Amino acid sequence: MTNTPHTPLDTTVPHSARVMNYWLGGKDHYPVDRALGEQVEQAFPEIVELMRADRRFIVRSVTHLAREEGIRQFLDIGTGLPTANNTHEVAQTIAPESKIVYVDNDPLVLAHARALLTSTEEGTTDYIDADLTDPETLLAQAREHLDFTRPIGLIIMGTLGHFPADERTYAVARAYVDALPSGSFLALCDSTDTSPQIVEAANAWNENAAQPIHLRTPEQISAFFDGLELLEPGVVSVPFWRPEEAQVGTVQEVAQYGGVARKP
């Protein structure tokens, strides 16, 4: 873990990690973040449920990978601020020996890294300060903590939407998948342009936030899984990805699509 963040902490400009923390009921945000959060929520009241659905998808996908697929190593890129049911908490509850590496280059996340750096005695939890768009450097640091000859669960949740829906972003994502050994998994989700309200909310966001949001079509989300073996039910609105029995019958679509796939 490095000691110096890539960018200084600026509390005068809204930041996605802090705004999302506000929506999720956290305490790590500033007035400028709350103001933007309220503005987006007015345009798109479903945003809070979308964020909660995103977190529940993380829990279900990590649970599946740890319990059903036997994955014991996780690389969580773009982790954001710690909340309840983080990747290491879910994985190590099922398999205490699990190793988790969190990655972000947000100075606020770096400041809260100690909250992430908790672990069972049998496993490990590490945090590295690195840039997603520099796979070579990021992967070199990740290899210091994870065994890339054994299957890894790659987690990229709600992160790639900060980058344009162009070939360069797909190439970055492929660089991480290509580095994984056979039998590894990719769990990924991001926001989609599947409702007029979220398009309006994204426009409001992009007028005020430092990091823009680039909405994708469900087909563009699916393209991140090209060459991989998608688990059922494929790429869907995240509440529909293997909902818990208690949720069946009450599941509602949100403009956040994702899936989980195995690398052959």
C-alpha positions in Angstrom: 0.0 0.0 0.0 1.4 3.4 -0.9 1.3 6.3 1.5 0.5 9.1 -0.9 -2.8 9.5 -2.8 -2.7 10.4 -6.4 -4.9 13.5 -6.0 -5.4 15.8 -3.0 -8.7 15.7 -1.0 -10.9 18.5 -2.4 -14.0 19.2 -0.3 -15.2 22.0 -2.6 -16.1 19.7 -5.5 -18.6 16.7 -5.2 -17.0 13.3 -5.4 -18.7 10.1 -6.4 -17.5 8.0 -3.5 -18.8 10.6 -1.0 -22.1 11.1 -2.8 -22.7 7.4 -2.9 -21.8 7.2 0.7 -24.5 9.8 1.4 -27.1 7.9 -0.6 -26.2 4.7 1.4 -26.7 6.4 4.7 -23.0 6.8 5.6 -21.3 9.7 7.3 -18.3 10.3 5.1 -19.5 13.2 3.0 -19.4 17.0 2.9 -22.1 19.7 2.2 -21.2 19.9 -1.5 -21.7 16.1 -1.8 -25.0 16.2 0.0 -26.2 19.0 -2.3 -25.4 17.1 -5.4 -26.9 13.9 -3.9 -30.1 15.7 -3.2 -30.2 17.3 -6.7 -29.8 13.9 -8.4 -32.3 12.3 -6.0 -34.9 14.9 -7.0 -34.4 14.1 -10.7 -34.1 10.3 -10.0 -35.7 9.3 -6.7 -34.8 5.6 -7.5 -31.1 6.3 -7.1 -31.0 5.3 -3.5 -32.7 1.9 -4.3 -30.2 1.6 -7.2 -27.3 2.0 -4.9 -28.7 -0.5 -2.4 -29.4 -3.0 -5.2 -25.7 -2.5 -6.3 -24.5 -3.4 -2.7 -26.8 -6.4 -2.5 -25.5 -7.6 -5.9 -22.0 -7.4 -4.5 -23.0 -9.5 -1.5 -24.8 -12.2 -3.6 -22.0 -12.4 -6.2 -19.2 -12.7 -3.7 -21.2 -15.2 -1.7 -21.7 -17.3 -4.8 -18.0 -17.2 -5.7 -16.8 -18.1 -2.2 -19.5 -20.7 -1.4 -20.3 -22.3 -4.7 -17.2 -21.7 -6.8 -14.5 -22.1 -4.1 -12.9 -18.8 -4.8 -10.5 -17.8 -2.1 -8.8 -14.7 -3.6 -10.6 -11.4 -4.6 -9.4 -8.3 -6.4 -11.9 -5.5 -5.8 -11.1 -2.6 -8.1 -12.7 0.7 -7.4 -13.9 -0.3 -4.0 -15.1 3.1 -2.8 -15.7 4.0 0.8 -16.2 1.1 3.3 -19.8 0.3 4.1 -21.5 -2.7 5.6 -21.0 -6.1 3.9 -17.7 -5.3 2.1 -16.1 -8.0 0.0 -13.7 -9.2 2.7 -16.5 -9.4 5.2 -18.7 -11.5 2.9 -15.9 -13.8 1.7 -14.2 -14.3 5.0 -17.5 -15.1 6.7 -17.8 -18.1 4.3 -14.1 -18.9 4.0 -11.9 -17.3 6.7 -8.7 -18.0 4.8 -9.8 -15.8 1.9 -7.4 -13.1 0.6 -8.8 -9.8 -0.5 -7.1 -6.8 -2.2 -9.0 -3.6 -2.5 -7.9 -1.0 -5.1 -8.8 2.7 -5.4 -7.0 6.0 -6.1 -9.5 8.2 -4.2 -7.7 10.1 -1.4 -10.8 9.8 0.9 -10.8 6.0 0.4 -7.1 6.0 1.2 -7.7 7.9 4.4 -10.3 5.2 5.4 -8.1 2.3 4.3 -7.6 1.2 7.9 -11.4 0.5 8.1 -10.9 -1.8 5.1 -7.7 -3.4 6.4 -9.4 -5.8 8.8 -9.2 -9.5 8.3 -9.6 -12.9 9.9 -6.4 -14.4 11.3 -6.5 -17.1 8.6 -6.9 -14.6 5.7 -5.6 -11.3 4.6 -7.0 -7.9 3.5 -4.9 -5.4 1.8 -5.4 -2.0 0.1 -3.4 -0.5 -2.7 -3.6 3.0 -4.1 -3.5 2.6 -7.8 -5.2 3.9 -11.0 -7.5 1.5 -12.9 -6.4 2.9 -16.2 -2.8 1.7 -15.5 -3.3 -2.1 -15.4 0.4 -2.9 -15.6 1.2 -1.0 -12.4 -1.9 -2.1 -10.6 -1.5 -5.7 -11.4 2.2 -5.6 -10.3 1.1 -4.4 -6.9 -1.8 -6.9 -6.7 0.7 -9.8 -7.4 2.5 -8.9 -4.2 -0.6 -10.1 -2.3 -2.4 -12.6 -4.5 -1.3 -15.8 -6.3 -2.1 -15.3 -10.0 -1.5 -19.0 -10.6 -4.7 -19.7 -8.7 -8.3 -18.6 -9.5 -9.2 -15.0 -8.5 -12.6 -13.2 -8.3 -12.3 -9.9 -10.0 -14.8 -7.4 -8.7 -15.5 -4.2 -10.7 -18.8 -2.7 -9.5 -20.1 0.7 -10.6 -16.6 1.9 -11.5 -16.2 1.7 -15.3 -19.2 4.1 -15.7 -16.7 6.9 -15.0 -15.0 6.1 -18.2 -16.3 6.6 -21.8 -18.0 3.7 -23.5 -15.2 3.3 -26.0 -12.7 0.7 -27.0 -10.0 2.0 -24.6 -12.2 1.3 -21.6 -12.9 -2.2 -22.9 -9.2 -2.7 -23.5 -8.5 -1.8 -19.9 -11.1 -4.2 -18.6 -9.7 -7.0 -20.9 -6.2 -6.4 -19.5 -7.3 -7.4 -16.1 -9.3 -10.4 -17.3 -6.3 -11.5 -19.4 -4.1 -11.5 -16.4 -6.4 -13.9 -14.5 -5.7 -17.6 -14.6 -8.3 -20.1 -16.0 -11.1 -20.7 -13.5 -11.2 -17.1 -12.3 -14.4 -15.0 -12.4 -15.4 -11.5 -13.3 -18.3 -9.9 -11.4 -19.2 -6.5 -12.9 -22.1 -4.0 -13.0 -22.7 -0.4 -14.0 -25.4 2.1 -14.6 -27.5 1.9 -17.8 -29.5 4.4 -19.9 -32.7 2.3 -19.4 -34.9 5.1 -18.0 -35.3 8.8 -19.0 -35.0 9.7 -15.3 -31.5 8.3 -14.9 -30.4 10.1 -18.1 -31.7 13.3 -16.5 -29.9 12.5 -13.3 -26.7 11.7 -15.1 -26.8 15.1 -16.8 -27.3 16.8 -13.4 -24.3 14.8 -12.1 -22.1 15.7 -15.0 -22.8 19.4 -14.6 -21.5 19.4 -11.0 -19.2 16.4 -10.2 -15.5 16.1 -10.9 -15.9 12.5 -12.3 -18.5 12.2 -15.1 -20.9 9.4 -15.5 -21.2 7.6 -18.8 -24.3 5.6 -19.0 -24.2 2.4 -21.1 -26.8 0.2 -22.8 -27.3 -3.3 -21.4 -25.6 -4.6 -24.5 -22.5 -2.4 -23.8 -22.4 -3.9 -20.3 -22.6 -7.4 -21.8 -19.6 -6.6 -24.0 -17.3 -6.6 -20.9 -18.0 -10.3 -20.6 -17.0 -11.2 -24.2 -15.0 -14.4 -24.3 -16.1 -15.5 -20.8 -18.7 -18.0 -19.7 -21.6 -16.1 -18.2 -23.4 -17.7 -15.3 -27.2 -17.8 -15.4 -29.2 -15.6 -15.7 -26.6 -13.6 -17.7 -26.4 -9.9 -17.8 -29.6 -8.5 -16.1 -30.8 -5.7 -13.9 -28.9 -6.5 -10.8 -31.9 -7.3 -8.5 -32.7 -10.1 -10.9 -29.3 -11.7 -10.6 -30.0 -14.8 -8.4 -32.3 -12.9 -5.9 -32.6 -14.4 -2.5 -35.8 -16.4 -1.9 -37.2 -13.7 0.4 -36.9 -11.2 -2.6 -38.7 -13.4 -5.2 -42.0 -11.8 -6.1 -40.9 -8.3 -4.9 -37.9 -7.7 -7.2 -38.0 -4.5 -9.2 -35.8 -3.5 -12.1 -33.2 -0.8 -11.6 -31.0 1.0 -14.2 -28.0 -1.0 -13.0 -27.0 -4.1 -15.0 -24.4 -6.7 -14.3 -23.4 -10.3 -14.3 -20.8 -12.9 -13.2 -18.8 -14.9 -15.7 -16.0 -17.6 -15.5 -12.8 -17.4 -17.5 -12.3 -20.7 -19.4 
